[in-house]
Amino acid sequence: KNYMKAATGAMIYYYYVCDRKLWYFAHHLNMEHTSDLVQMGKLIDEESYNREKKHIMVDEMISIDFLQSWKIVHEVKKSKSVEIASIWQLKYYMWVLEKKGIEIEKGILDFPKIKKREIVYLEDTDREELENTLKEIEKIIDMLQPPRFIKKNICSKCAYYEFCFI
């Protein structure tokens, strides 16, 4: 399978957060709509950066929060709690655009609630990591059952909490 066309930004993000969450999401067990934290994140996104062209869909698979001059990809997040996942999601967006022939200078993670920004670059080693990530995502999605449960600090705030704890 070619997950270049099938991996969403959420899948990349979830891969770095929790394999189980990724599996549930990929199997259409979507709980995000019931999460107050997700709703807060959407509200922050809607109320921030209103002058920018927002939510650019690419191949019906990734939704870029906004692009600046077609050179800088922005990803807006509520908090830095799972920053590594946010960084890889942003790098994935940059990589997808690069593969489409769009020269991306850099990415910026925006945290409007805490008034912080982080600049992200796509390095050669990142491209290889993303290739491997897509293969790992495919393996997780192809599992017949969700991956085994591993308790993490972020579990209590997860929209899938009930699937793992109840």
Secondary structure, DSSP 4 states (H G I P E B T S, - for coil): --TTTT--HHHHHHHHH-HHHHHHHHTT---GGG-HHHHHHHHHHHHS-TTS-EEEEETTTEEEEEEETTTEEEEE-S-STTHHHHHHHHHHHHHHHHHTT----EEEEEETTTTEEEEE---HHHHHHHHHHHHHHHHHHT-SSPPPP---TTGGG-TTHHHHH-
